[in-house]
Amino acid sequence: MLNETEKKMPARYNGFARLLHWLMAVLVLGLAALGFYMVTLTYYDPWYRTAPDLHRSFGVIAFILVIIRWVWRKKKPPPAMSQTLKPIEKMAAHLVHHLLYGLLFILPISGYFITTAKGDAVNVFGLFTIPALFEKQPVANLEDIAGFIHFGLAVFLLVIVALHIAGGLKHHFIEKDDTLTRML
């Protein structure tokens, strides 16, 4: 049975929320692929400088989009979860969404610290730069520490994304409910 708040909620995500969702999906998967590719490059590879520049620029775009998405979600709450969901599934869905938002917020910050550890600004597609907070590395090996954290968080994000995808597919193909179609 739906409560009064749930009765007022839309049945599907609105167009802007769906657009943000799928843009973020493409960005996250693209950034992961590019990130894993760029760490294999050698100094003399033609993509050695280009790949990190693109990764940083798209990372900034992802950071901006996750903030917009979070604000939009606060302004326009998502539709009520399907009544077919078990309480444990609702709890898992909330946990996964909170982890996704948290990781999508923290990952670009750790990436920012990798780049700016030595005082370098982040150049975003040559359009603008985000200055470094420090002129010199304030903590010994900050670049390495931030890199380790960034990599670990990226792997964890991909695990959470896989769970998110698996949950959507499970509900679509096994449970046959509207969980997935509300975002399509």
Rosetta blueprint (number, residue, H / E / L):
1 M L
2 L L
3 N L
4 E H
5 T H
6 E H
7 K H
8 K H
9 M L
10 P L
11 A L
12 R L
13 Y L
14 N L
15 G H
16 F H
17 A H
18 R H
19 L H
20 L H
21 H H
22 W H
23 L H
24 M H
25 A H
26 V H
27 L H
28 V H
29 L H
30 G H
31 L H
32 A H
33 A H
34 L H
35 G H
36 F H
37 Y H
38 M H
39 V L
40 T L
41 L L
42 T L
43 Y L
44 Y L
45 D L
46 P L
47 W L
48 Y L
49 R L
50 T H
51 A H
52 P H
53 D H
54 L H
55 H H
56 R H
57 S H
58 F H
59 G H
60 V H
61 I H
62 A H
63 F H
64 I H
65 L H
66 V H
67 I H
68 I H
69 R H
70 W H
71 V H
72 W H
73 R H
74 K H
75 K H
76 K L
77 P L
78 P L
79 P L
80 A L
81 M L
82 S L
83 Q L
84 T L
85 L L
86 K L
87 P H
88 I H
89 E H
90 K H
91 M H
92 A H
93 A H
94 H H
95 L H
96 V H
97 H H
98 H H
99 L H
100 L H
101 Y H
102 G H
103 L H
104 L H
105 F H
106 I H
107 L H
108 P H
109 I H
110 S H
111 G H
112 Y H
113 F H
114 I H
115 T H
116 T H
117 A L
118 K L
119 G L
120 D L
121 A L
122 V E
123 N E
124 V E
125 F L
126 G L
127 L L
128 F E
129 T E
130 I E
131 P L
132 A L
133 L L
134 F L
135 E L
136 K L
137 Q L
138 P L
139 V L
140 A L
141 N L
142 L H
143 E H
144 D H
145 I H
146 A H
147 G H
148 F H
149 I H
150 H H
151 F H
152 G H
153 L H
154 A H
155 V H
156 F H
157 L H
158 L H
159 V H
160 I H
161 V H
162 A H
163 L H
164 H H
165 I H
166 A H
167 G H
168 G H
169 L H
170 K H
171 H H
172 H H
173 F H
174 I H
175 E H
176 K L
177 D L
178 D L
179 T L
180 L L
181 T H
182 R H
183 M H
184 L L
